[in-house]
Amino acid sequence: MRIYHFKDGPQKGEIDLNATLESMAKYEKWTTKPDWAGAFLYAVATAVEAWPERRYDVSFDSATNQVTIYRAL
């Protein structure tokens, strides 16, 4: 897995979720601590819907403010 960032445009420097999720291998887990968990979770959920043939499990731990994304298939 590789974490991609936008190089230009209005989202410059932010994580490119589509490219990052696409780079995840089967059974790989990504745990991150976003500043805005709600917006991040919404963006992840939207990106995950783009690949119905893949299976991602997304969870949020409010105690640690961490988002975990697991690619099952």
C-alpha positions in Angstrom: 0.0 0.0 0.0 1.1 3.5 -0.7 -0.5 6.7 0.5 -1.0 9.1 -2.4 -1.4 12.9 -2.1 -2.8 15.4 -4.6 0.1 17.3 -6.2 -2.0 20.3 -7.4 -5.4 21.7 -7.5 -7.7 22.7 -4.6 -6.9 19.6 -2.6 -3.1 19.9 -3.0 -1.3 18.1 -0.2 -4.4 16.1 0.9 -4.7 12.3 0.7 -5.9 11.0 -2.6 -8.3 8.4 -1.2 -9.1 6.7 -4.5 -5.5 6.1 -5.4 -4.6 5.1 -1.9 -7.4 2.6 -1.6 -6.7 1.2 -5.0 -3.1 0.5 -4.0 -4.2 -1.6 -1.0 -3.5 -5.4 -1.3 -6.0 -8.0 -0.1 -6.0 -8.4 3.7 -4.2 -5.2 4.2 -5.1 -2.8 7.0 -4.7 1.0 7.1 -5.1 2.9 10.4 -5.0 6.6 10.3 -5.8 9.5 12.6 -7.5 12.2 10.6 -8.2 15.7 11.9 -11.8 15.6 10.7 -12.9 12.0 11.1 -16.5 12.6 10.0 -15.6 14.1 6.7 -12.9 11.5 6.2 -15.2 8.6 6.9 -17.7 10.0 4.4 -15.0 10.4 1.8 -13.8 6.8 2.4 -17.3 5.4 2.2 -17.9 7.2 -1.1 -14.6 6.0 -2.5 -15.2 2.4 -1.4 -18.6 2.3 -3.3 -16.6 2.8 -6.5 -15.3 -0.8 -6.3 -18.2 -3.2 -5.6 -15.9 -6.1 -6.5 -13.6 -5.3 -3.6 -14.6 -5.6 0.1 -13.5 -2.9 2.5 -14.4 -2.8 6.1 -14.3 0.7 7.7 -14.4 1.4 11.4 -13.9 4.3 13.7 -12.7 4.2 17.2 -13.9 7.4 19.0 -11.6 6.8 22.0 -8.5 7.1 19.9 -10.0 9.1 17.0 -8.6 6.5 14.5 -10.1 5.2 11.3 -9.2 1.7 10.3 -9.8 0.5 6.7 -9.3 -3.2 6.0 -9.4 -4.7 2.5 -10.9 -8.2 2.8 -11.1 -9.0 -1.0 
